[in-house]
Amino acid sequence: MEAVNRLSVESRRRRRGILVMSILGALIIVSFIISMNSGYIRMSPMSVLRTLFGFGSSKDELILFDFRLPRIVISLLIGAGLAVSGCILQGVSRNALADPGILGINAGAGLVVTLYVAFYSNAAGSVGVFVLPMLAMLGAGLAAFVIYSLAYKRNEGISPTSLILTGIAVAAGISSIMIVITLRISPEQYQFVQTWLIGSVWGTNWKFVLALLPWIVLLIPYTMMRANVLNILNLSEQTAAGLGAPIEKSRRVLLAVAVGLAGSCVSVSGGIGFVGLIGPHLARRLVGPKHQLLIPTAALVGALLTIVADTIGRSILPKQEIPIGVVVAVIGAPYFLYLLARSKA
């Protein structure tokens, strides 16, 4: 009887998860359509429709295909990537406040990208487009290695509190180094770096989509395949070890996946914070803690958040664009404070 009840509960959770993901998918489609019509140069829905079917003017085709569509696609990809990265970090560390930005992983990626921009003026050129994700992942990986090494204790493993504090300290140190670097670059490079650090979808062509897409397509499905491992890692160290899980090996592999997702996303979006924090938390509230449902739901929540934030940033002020990182921060900062106050309680 108990087994039947358990199966019934699992079935209801699965149906609820499918319903939630379907609603999120519908909201993303609606946001996608609205975003195509939004921006400094307005396009009516009929103009967008005609242009999509090849009957628009050359101006409409330039705006839609060369500027808006790649930007919208990148927004969706980075939202999904950062949210799944945060989901992995929260599962690996068993810390509800873990996030690529808060832990300093984004800062590590940002440092290497800033160095590249400072010493190679063609950072946004055709070569830099495909080099930047690799460099960003290198920086993110180095930052993650330093944070993991400092936070890890041989007999106790990783303490959630020490992980957060170590990440904040490392991020502060990296930020100081970046300030020194920006003092030695040209005004044009400084403008780019500052906009990038705030968080802005600056890669608005299809080359950036092609540079980012393989990492998202490979790493998110791999994370889904490791969902059961994340479920086990959410348990205590003793329980996970008792179930025969290779804790440290699994943790390192999943941490590398989280770093790869965060680094590749940061390389084309800059330091967008809070997406990796909000996405998993909202998904957990909607579908529960099981990662088989949590991971895809978090990806959809993150994608929805970034496309809405980018649309607002392009539309709220006439003749001026608000960086997506600022819009996300306005949403994410109060939510982070709420979670912080709740964790203290």
N, C-alpha and C positions, 0 to 999 in steps of 0.2 A: 504493500500500500504506500509506504514511504517513497519507494522508487517511482511509483506512478505519479505521486504528487510532485516529486522533483522534476520529472519529465514534463509535467504540465506547466510548472513554473518556467522551466527553460523554454518551452514552446511559446508561452506568452511573452517572455522577454525577447525572443527572436522576432515575433510578429511586431512587437512594439518598436524594436530596432529598425526593422524594415520600413515601418510606417514613418518613423522619425527621419530616416535617411531619404525617403521619398519626398517628404515635405521640404527638407533642406535642399534637395536637388531641384525641386520646383522653384524655391526661392532664389537659388543661384541662377536659374534660367531667366527668371523675371529681372533680377539685378543685371544680368548680362545684357538683356534687351534695353533696359533703362540706361545702362552705361554707354551703349553704342550711340544713344541719342543725346548724351550729356557732354558738356565741355564748353570751351570758349566760343567755338563756332558751332552753333546749334544745327542739328539735322533733324528734320521731321521724321516720324516713323515711316512714312511712305518713301522718303528719300533714302533712308537706310535700306528699306526692302528692295527698292529699285536697284540700288548700288550692289547689294548682295547678289542679285540675279543678273548683274552685268549691264544694267540699263541706266546707271547713274552717270553724272558728269565726271570729267577727269578730276575736278577739284574734290568731289565727294569720294571718289575712289582713293585719292591720295589721303584724305583725312581718315577714312574708315579702314582701309587695308594697310596703309603704311604707318599709321600712328595709333589709332584707337584699338583695333583688334589685337595686335601684338601686346599692347600694354594690358589689355583686359586679360588675355591668356596668361601673361606673366603674373599678374595679380592673383589669379586663381592658383597657379602653380606654387608661388611662394607662400600663400596662405596655407595650402595643404601641407607643404613641406615643413614649414615652421611648426604647425600644430602637431604633426606626427612626431617631429623631433622633441617637442616639449612632452608629448605623451610618453615617449621612450624614457626621457630623463626622469620624469616623475615616477615611472614604474621601476626603473633601475635603482634610483636612490630612495624610493619610498618616501619622497618629499613632495608635498602638495604644492610647494612654491618653486619647484625646479622649472627652469625655463632657459633656453639658449642665451637670451639677453641678460637675465639676472645672474646666471652662472659665469658669465664672462666669455662664453664661447664665441658669441657675435663680436666681442671686442677683439679677440685673437684674430678672427677672420678680417676684421676691419683694419688691424695694424698692418697685415701683409698687403692688403689691397692698397692702403694708403702709401706704403713704401713703393709699390709698383707704380702707382699714379705719380708719385713724386719724382721717380727716376726715369720713367718712360712716358713721354707725353702722349703716346698713341694708345693709352690704356683702354679707351673706348673704341679703338679701331677694330679691324677685322681679325687681327691676331689676338688682341687683348680679350675679345669676346669669349674665346674658347679657353684662353689661359686663365682668366680671372676665377672661374669656379675651382680649378685645381689649386691656385694660390690661396684662395679663401679657405678651402678645406685644409690646406697645410697649416695655415694660421690657426684655424679653429681646432685642429688636432693637437697642435703644440699647446694651446691654452688649456684644452681638456686634459692633456697629459699632466701638465703642471698642477692643475686643480685636483685631479684625481690622486696624484702622488702626495700632495700636501694634506688632503682630507682623509686619506686612507690610513687606518691603524691596524697593525698586524692582528691583534687579538680581538678587535671590536668591529672590523670592517669599516664601512663608511657611515659616519654619523650625519643624519640629515641637517642638523644645525651647523656642524663644521663645514659641510659641503657648501651651504649657502654663504656662510661667512668667508670661506676661502675664495669662492667665486667672485664675491663682491670686492674683496681685496685685490685679487688678480686683475679684475676689470678696471679698478681704479689705477693700478700701476700701468696697465696698458694705455689707458686714456692719457696719463701723464706723458708717456713716450710719444703718443700721437700729437700732443700739443707741441712738443719740441720739434717734431718733424714738420708740422704745418708752419712753423716760424721760418722755415728755410725754403719754402716753395713759392712759386709765382702766384699773383692774385687770382689768375684764372684757375690754377690747380687748387688753390685754397677754396675758391667758391664751389668747385666740384666736390672736394672732400667734405666740406661742411654740409652741403646738401645731402651727400651720400650718408654721412654719419647720422643725420636726423632720421633718415629712412625715406627714400624716394625711389619710385620705379623709374630709374633713369634710362634703362635699356629698352627703348621703345621701337625695336625692329625685330624681325623674325630671326635674325642671327642669335639674339639673346634667348629667344624661345628655344631654339635648337641646342644652345649651349646648356640650358637648364633642364630641358625635358628628359634626357636620358637618366639623369640622377633621380628625378622624381619617379619615373616609370620603373626603374630598377629597385630603388631602396624602399619605397612604400609597400609594394607587394612582398618584398622580403620581410619587412616588419610584420606584415599580416601573417606570414608563414611562421614567425616566431612569437605569435600572440600568446600561445600557451606557456612559453618560457617566461614572458612578462607576467602572466598570472601567477606563476610559481614564485618569481622574484618579489612579488608584492607581499608574500608571506614573510615570516621571520627567517633569519639566517638558519636557525636550527631546523625549522620545518622544511625549508627548501632543500637543505642538505640531506635531511631524512628521506625526502622524495627522490633522491639520487640526482639532483640537478647540479651540474658543474657551475657553481655560482659565479666564481671569478671569471672564468672563461666566457660564460654567457653574458655577464655584465660588460666585459670589455668589448665583445663583438657588437652588442647592442649600442654601447656608447659610441663606437666607431660609426655605426649607421646614423645615429643622432647627429654626430659631428658632420658627417657627409651631407646630410639633408640641410642642416643649418648653414654650413659653409657655402654650399652651392646656391642657396637662396639669398644669403647675404651678399654674394658677389654681384647680383643683379638688382638688389633692392636696398642695399645699405642696412643700417642698424635698426630695423623695425622691431620694436620690443612688444612684449605682452601677448602676441599672437600665440606663441607656444605655451603661454600660461592660461589664457582665456579659453582657447579651443578645447583642450582636454577637460577642463573643469566643467564647461557647459555640456560637453558630450557625456561626461560622467553623470551629470544630473539627469540627462535625457534618457540614457540607455543602460546605466549601471557601470560597474567596474570591470566587467569581463572584456578583455582586450580584443576579442574577436569582433565585437560590436563597437567597442570604444575607439579603436584606431580609425576605421573608415568614417565614423561619425565625427571624430575630431578633425579629420581632414576636410570634411564638408563644412564644418563650422568655421574653420580657419579660412577656407576659400571664400565663404560668404562674407566673413568679416573684412577681409582685405579688398574684395571687389566693391563692397559698400563704402569702405573708407576711401578708396581711390576715387569712386564716383563723387562722393561728398567733397573731397579735396579739389576736384576739378570743377565743381559746380557752385560751391557756396559763395565764393567771391568773384565778382566780374573782373575779367582781365588779369586775374592772379590765381596761382595754384598753391594750395596748401599741401605740403608733403604728406604722404600717406602715413608716415611714422608719427606725425603730430596728431592726426585724427585718431589713430589707433591708441596713442598715449592718453588722449582725452577720455577714451572709453576704458582703457586698461588700468590706468593709475588708480582710480577709485576702487575698482574691483580688486586690485592687488592689496590696497590698504584694508579692504574688507576681509580678504583672506588672511592677512597678517594679524589683524585683530582677533579673528576667529581662532587662529592657531595658538595665540597666547592664552585664549580662554580655555 
